Amino acid sequence: PSVKRVTFHEITKPAIDAAMASPRKIARDLVDAQQARSILDYLVGFNLSPFLWKKIRYGLSAGRVQSVALRLICERENDIEAFIPQEYWTIEAQLANSAKTTFAAKLHSCDGKKLGKFALGSQPQADEVMSALQNAAFEVSKLEKKERKRNPAPPFTTSTLQQEASRKLGFSARKTMSTAQKLYEGIDIGDGSHGLITYMRTDSVALSEQATTEARDVISQTYGKEFALSKPRVFRSKSKNAQEAHEAIRPTSIARSPEQIKSFLTSDQFRLYQLIWKRAVASQMAQAIFDATSIDIAAGERYSFRASGQVIRFPGFMALYIEGNDTGDDENKEGLLPPLNQGDALNCQQLTPEQHFTQPPPRFTEASLVKTLEEYGIGRPSTYASIMATLVTRKYVRLEKRTFFPEDTGRVVAKLLVDHFSQYVDYDFTADLEEDLDAISRGEKTWIPAVKQFWDPFITLLQKKDKEVSKADITTEKTDKICPECGKELVIKLGRSGRFLACSGFPDCRHTEPLNGDGEATEEPVMSDEKCEKCGAGMLIKTGRYGKFLACSAYPDCKNIQPLEKPKSLDIECPQCKEGEMMEKKSRYGKIFYSCNRYPKCKYALWNPPKKEACPKCAWPITEIKTTKRWGTVQRCPQEECDWENVLIPPVKKPAAKKAPAKKKTAAKKPAAKKTTAKKTTKKDA
């Protein structure tokens, strides 16, 4: 019998009816490409993984894309460890116009030349400029106003959905895809089951005519006609190996707003649907328009400061949605500037030199790793979630605060692959292989020669390395340390729990020492005055990954562990369970928090100190005290749905510098200096 295929990218009755009415033949090229991809993955995994079992330990795995992702994470960690911070200084002036409206400006140029980031590389250099500016007159030398326009981001692809759900919702890639799958397959919204979004495995940023028409109607009705476009905005994919067989990820009916179906969705489903809906609608909204102002201020004869600000004249798509970013920077942090004209004299109220240090490259988050893999053209976005999950499951990496840290085993595996199979974990090679697979899907190449071209040199190299590389070469590292028991050399070995020091005289000498993260021996445990409440043995003070803790000296017979610093009682009843008591505790990262002592039965917790005083608005039994530089100290209700707060201590404003009275000129005295405040920080300059 003749076999045909029907394709659709949304599970709705009209889409399925249309697909059934237009069946097509099986696309042999697409079948061949999928078959080649599957075979290549099997060839790499089924042959390279057993090699790792023999050379490192059983249970490890390697993969065509997985190993490249691991290399990215490990090389980033190497860059961070090798990074040497470089000092630099900036100088900021607090200036006021004739109406005494203040604004900030930063030192920008000297003798007409723009100052580079490291122009002031030390405090003496900054002090020299500060001295030169003490009696300088400040005057507006140039004022420039421009109109800036900003376009919305395109509707979601698989990759951008994973990135944005990570940034905005805190979802892992796996959680994003599983939640999207449920929205795609269909949910009962009162009148039967409906597929709520289009297919979520796509590289396309295109929207159908029906979708753009619906979006225009929704925008006009909700925001006004000035926010809608006269004709649809068309996007083009920027992905290196985009496969645009499907539409972008969008709601199957844009007229179906998130609020209309909220009661039928779980919290995660609603949040993801809302994100997809907003992104799709915003992509068809008008540009945002800004009035941007840049002001150059002459300071004396040699120096110039610059202040920038921008104001949203027309919000456009930003009234609905603003794309997130990986740095956390606020693109619109530039604020208002007071009315100024060229030639206006300004009063310098304060000069502030500030020390900075360059920061190492950031570790990968799920969002930034997905973005990097896609930019390199490595793998398919639909597989990224499972790849990252495998890296964590294999304990090659760990996720802390949504950031990837390579484990010892992962770094050893990555080094082995880079040292001995560099071609197969090379970024360009992997991307080129992906391009070959795409060429097969387009009918430009045949799959068997492509697979053979990969397989023959790969298996030859693998057989060669199997003979050349020993387990000791990979898992043992020499040191200059001496065994305290037998005098032989200590070596670093890799165990199931990571690296440790061991005597090279094993098995005659079985001396071992734990290592900290820097490859140094950890401190020896010290006996404390505490007794184990479970068995009565003494408690040892030990050092772990997250600092010092108490552990029973009878281990492994007794595995009791306790924090070194005991939780402090606050004499406040837990407002949630009304049985426990609020305690001050420290997280494993050293941050103080406040939680119920009945944990895990009661999981009520706060980051801010609780106060034994009920909220006057909602009557919640406690309030909390929060202190920030921007808002000062406020007492507020900890309940998210309640907005009550009371300012206890207002924020401290920087005092304006007072001018010193004029003094008679003498040879020994210098003119009065403006007030300066030196700040030192290791944080990255904003």
ZIZI-V322236 format. One record per residue. N is the residue number from 1. PSI is psi in whole degrees, -180 to 180 (NA if undefined). OMEGA is omega in whole degrees, 0 to 359 (999 if undefined). BURIAL is b if it has 24 or more other ideal C-beta (glycine too) atoms within 12 Angstrom, else e. Layout:
n: [N N]
psi: [PSI PSI]
omega: [OMEGA OMEGA]
burial: [BURIAL BURIAL]
This chain:
n: [1 2 3 4 5 6 7 8 9 10 11 12 13 14 15 16 17 18 19 20 21 22 23 24 25 26 27 28 29 30 31 32 33 34 35 36 37 38 39 40 41 42 43 44 45 46 47 48 49 50 51 52 53 54 55 56 57 58 59 60 61 62 63 64 65 66 67 68 69 70 71 72 73 74 75 76 77 78 79 80 81 82 83 84 85 86 87 88 89 90 91 92 93 94 95 96 97 98 99 100 101 102 103 104 105 106 107 108 109 110 111 112 113 114 115 116 117 118 119 120 121 122 123 124 125 126 127 128 129 130 131 132 133 134 135 136 137 138 139 140 141 142 143 144 145 146 147 148 149 150 151 152 153 154 155 156 157 158 159 160 161 162 163 164 165 166 167 168 169 170 171 172 173 174 175 176 177 178 179 180 181 182 183 184 185 186 187 188 189 190 191 192 193 194 195 196 197 198 199 200 201 202 203 204 205 206 207 208 209 210 211 212 213 214 215 216 217 218 219 220 221 222 223 224 225 226 227 228 229 230 231 232 233 234 235 236 237 238 239 240 241 242 243 244 245 246 247 248 249 250 251 252 253 254 255 256 257 258 259 260 261 262 263 264 265 266 267 268 269 270 271 272 273 274 275 276 277 278 279 280 281 282 283 284 285 286 287 288 289 290 291 292 293 294 295 296 297 298 299 300 301 302 303 304 305 306 307 308 309 310 311 312 313 314 315 316 317 318 319 320 321 322 323 324 325 326 327 328 329 330 331 332 333 334 335 336 337 338 339 340 341 342 343 344 345 346 347 348 349 350 351 352 353 354 355 356 357 358 359 360 361 362 363 364 365 366 367 368 369 370 371 372 373 374 375 376 377 378 379 380 381 382 383 384 385 386 387 388 389 390 391 392 393 394 395 396 397 398 399 400 401 402 403 404 405 406 407 408 409 410 411 412 413 414 415 416 417 418 419 420 421 422 423 424 425 426 427 428 429 430 431 432 433 434 435 436 437 438 439 440 441 442 443 444 445 446 447 448 449 450 451 452 453 454 455 456 457 458 459 460 461 462 463 464 465 466 467 468 469 470 471 472 473 474 475 476 477 478 479 480 481 482 483 484 485 486 487 488 489 490 491 492 493 494 495 496 497 498 499 500 501 502 503 504 505 506 507 508 509 510 511 512 513 514 515 516 517 518 519 520 521 522 523 524 525 526 527 528 529 530 531 532 533 534 535 536 537 538 539 540 541 542 543 544 545 546 547 548 549 550 551 552 553 554 555 556 557 558 559 560 561 562 563 564 565 566 567 568 569 570 571 572 573 574 575 576 577 578 579 580 581 582 583 584 585 586 587 588 589 590 591 592 593 594 595 596 597 598 599 600 601 602 603 604 605 606 607 608 609 610 611 612 613 614 615 616 617 618 619 620 621 622 623 624 625 626 627 628 629 630 631 632 633 634 635 636 637 638 639 640 641 642 643 644 645 646 647 648 649 650 651 652 653 654 655 656 657 658 659 660 661 662 663 664 665 666 667 668 669 670 671 672 673 674 675 676 677 678 679 680 681 682 683 684 685 686]
psi: [152 127 129 167 137 140 141 155 12 142 80 157 -47 -40 -42 -41 -43 -39 -42 -29 -17 65 157 167 158 128 101 -35 -40 -39 -45 -41 -43 -40 -43 -43 -46 -44 -43 -42 -41 -43 -42 -52 -45 -14 -39 -33 -48 -30 -43 -35 -41 -37 -20 -74 162 147 -5 165 156 154 158 -41 -37 -43 -32 -39 -41 -41 -43 -47 -44 -40 -34 -40 -39 -42 -40 -43 -33 -7 134 114 143 130 143 159 149 158 125 138 132 113 155 141 -172 -24 7 26 125 154 165 146 149 146 129 -38 162 129 37 -2 133 135 129 171 -37 21 -39 93 0 168 -40 -39 -41 -41 -36 -43 -40 -42 -40 -23 -3 -44 20 146 136 129 140 116 -24 137 122 128 135 154 128 142 147 131 153 162 154 164 167 142 178 -48 -49 -29 -44 -42 -48 -36 -31 -46 -49 -32 -13 19 144 163 -39 -43 -40 -47 -38 -37 -42 -36 -42 -40 -35 -44 -31 141 139 118 33 -35 34 174 134 136 123 -23 162 175 132 7 90 150 -4 145 14 147 144 163 -38 -42 -44 -33 -45 -42 -44 -40 -44 -43 -46 -42 -35 -42 -21 156 -27 -17 -12 160 149 -31 153 145 130 131 153 141 138 -5 142 -41 47 136 101 53 -21 173 169 165 122 165 144 -28 108 -23 -16 92 157 -41 -31 -30 10 -40 -16 -6 153 170 -45 -42 -42 -46 -40 -41 -43 -41 -46 -43 -48 -43 -43 -45 -45 -31 -18 19 165 159 153 142 130 148 110 135 135 129 126 135 118 134 99 -157 -22 -31 156 138 160 138 139 149 154 149 137 115 -41 120 -29 -133 -24 -13 -20 -41 138 130 142 172 168 -17 -20 3 144 111 -21 32 -18 127 -160 147 147 161 126 157 154 133 -9 133 141 149 120 111 -29 140 131 110 140 131 139 163 139 150 148 164 144 150 158 137 173 -42 -48 -30 -43 -45 -43 -44 -42 -40 -37 -17 32 122 -176 136 -29 -17 -7 -39 -47 -33 -47 -36 -38 -41 -38 -43 -40 -4 33 -34 165 153 119 123 43 24 139 129 128 139 168 -45 -43 -39 -37 -44 -46 -42 -42 -46 -40 -41 -36 -18 45 -37 -35 -7 18 136 -45 -40 -45 -39 -40 -37 -38 -38 -38 -41 -39 -36 -37 -42 -24 -2 13 -19 157 147 -35 -49 -35 -43 -42 -39 -34 -45 -45 -54 -30 -50 -32 -46 -41 -44 -36 -47 -30 -33 -35 -36 128 160 -38 -35 -33 -41 1 136 130 152 175 14 152 140 126 -12 -40 -9 -2 171 140 143 157 125 161 120 -176 -27 9 -166 150 161 137 152 136 -9 8 138 0 -37 128 24 133 156 141 157 147 -175 -20 8 13 152 138 164 146 143 144 135 132 179 -7 150 143 126 -9 -40 -9 -5 164 152 131 145 113 163 123 -168 -32 21 -165 148 167 134 143 135 -11 8 138 0 -36 125 25 130 150 154 147 -41 119 144 142 133 140 -2 41 126 139 124 -14 -55 -21 19 -34 -175 141 134 149 124 172 134 170 -16 2 2 136 137 175 125 167 140 1 10 137 2 -36 126 22 130 153 150 -23 149 129 154 137 66 124 152 126 -14 -49 -4 18 136 -23 163 178 158 123 132 127 158 -35 -42 -5 -151 123 146 128 166 133 -10 128 -36 -6 133 16 136 157 124 119 -46 115 159 147 123 145 125 143 139 137 136 135 145 150 141 156 145 130 159 -27 -13 149 157 155 140 148 158 133 149 117 129 139 132 150 2 153 137 134 NA]
omega: [179 180 178 183 172 182 175 181 172 182 175 183 179 182 181 177 180 180 180 180 182 178 178 180 175 179 185 181 179 177 180 180 179 181 179 179 181 181 179 179 178 182 179 184 185 179 181 180 176 176 177 179 182 187 179 174 182 174 179 180 174 180 184 179 180 184 177 177 177 179 179 182 182 179 176 178 176 178 180 181 181 186 176 182 178 183 170 184 172 177 180 178 170 187 178 176 184 178 179 173 186 174 183 175 182 177 189 185 177 182 176 180 180 179 177 183 185 179 175 187 182 180 177 178 178 180 179 178 179 179 181 183 188 183 183 174 181 184 178 183 182 180 184 178 180 172 178 178 181 179 177 175 178 175 190 160 178 183 184 175 178 181 185 177 176 182 189 185 182 181 168 179 180 180 178 184 180 178 178 179 180 178 180 185 176 180 178 181 174 179 181 182 180 168 189 178 176 184 190 175 187 174 187 173 182 174 179 178 179 182 181 177 178 181 180 179 180 181 181 182 186 187 183 185 181 179 182 180 177 174 186 174 182 180 176 181 177 183 184 182 183 176 192 179 184 173 173 177 181 173 177 173 181 177 180 185 179 183 181 184 184 185 181 186 169 180 181 180 180 183 180 178 179 179 180 181 181 182 181 181 181 181 180 178 182 177 169 182 181 166 182 181 175 183 172 183 177 178 185 185 189 193 177 176 178 175 180 177 176 182 177 177 178 188 181 182 182 174 182 192 174 181 177 175 186 185 183 179 175 184 183 183 177 185 181 171 180 177 181 176 178 181 179 174 181 178 177 182 183 173 184 171 182 180 177 171 176 183 177 177 183 173 181 164 175 182 183 177 177 181 181 178 180 180 177 184 184 176 178 179 181 180 186 182 182 179 180 177 179 179 179 181 180 182 171 179 172 178 175 182 177 181 182 172 178 174 181 181 179 181 178 179 181 180 179 183 179 182 189 179 188 182 188 171 177 184 182 180 181 178 179 178 177 178 176 179 177 178 176 181 179 180 182 178 175 193 185 176 180 179 180 179 177 192 187 179 181 183 177 179 181 180 178 181 179 179 187 189 177 179 181 179 186 191 181 182 182 175 176 182 182 179 181 183 184 177 178 182 173 178 175 179 179 176 181 181 180 184 177 176 179 179 178 179 178 11 180 177 185 181 175 175 176 177 172 184 181 181 178 179 180 180 177 176 180 179 179 177 183 174 180 182 181 184 178 179 178 179 179 171 182 178 178 182 185 178 185 178 178 178 182 180 180 178 11 179 176 185 182 173 182 174 180 177 183 176 180 178 180 181 178 179 177 183 185 182 179 176 182 182 179 182 172 183 174 175 181 177 177 181 181 173 187 184 180 181 177 178 11 179 175 186 180 182 178 173 182 182 178 177 183 182 185 177 181 183 184 178 173 191 181 170 178 180 180 180 174 178 186 187 183 179 181 171 185 177 181 180 184 184 180 184 182 172 182 181 178 179 181 179 180 177 178 180 176 181 178 179 178 179 181 180 177 180 173 182 187 187 178 178 181 181 173 180 177 178 179 178 177 180 175 181 180 177 185 999]
burial: [e e e e e e e b b b b b e e b e e e e e e e e e e e e e e b e b b e e b b e b b b e b b b e b b b e b b e e b b b e e b b b b b b b b b b b b b b b b b b e e e e e e e e e b b b b b b b b b b b e e e e b b b b b b b b b e e e e b e e e e b e e e e b b e e b b e e b b e b e b b b b b b e e e e b e b e b b b b b b b b b b b b b b b b b b e b b b b b b b b b b b b b b e e b e b e e e e b b b b b b b b b b b b b b b e b b b e b b b e b b e e e b e e e b b b e e b b e b e b e b b b b b e e b b b b b b b b b e b b b e e b e e b b e e e b b b b b b b b b b b b b b b b b b b b e b e b b b b b b b b b e e b b b b b b b b e b e e b b b b b b b b b b e b e e e e e e e b e e b b e b e e e b e b b b b b b b b b b b e e e e e b b b b b b b b b b b b b e b b b b b b b b b b b b b b b b b e b b b b b b e e b e b b b b b b b b b b b b b b b e b b e e b b e b e b b b e b b b b b b e b b e e e e e b e e b b e e b b e e b e e b b e e b e e e b e e e e b b b b e b e e e b e e e e e e b b b b b e e e b b b b b b b e e e e e e b b b b b e e e e e b b e e e e e e e b e b e e e e e e b b b b e e e e e b b b b b b e e e e e e b b b b b e e b e e b e b b b b b e e e b b b b b b e e e e e e e b b b b b e e e e e e b b b e b b b b e e e b e e e e b b b b b b b e e e e e e e b b b b b e e e e e e e e e e e e e e e e e e b e e e e e e e e e e e e e e e e b e b e e e e e e e e e e]
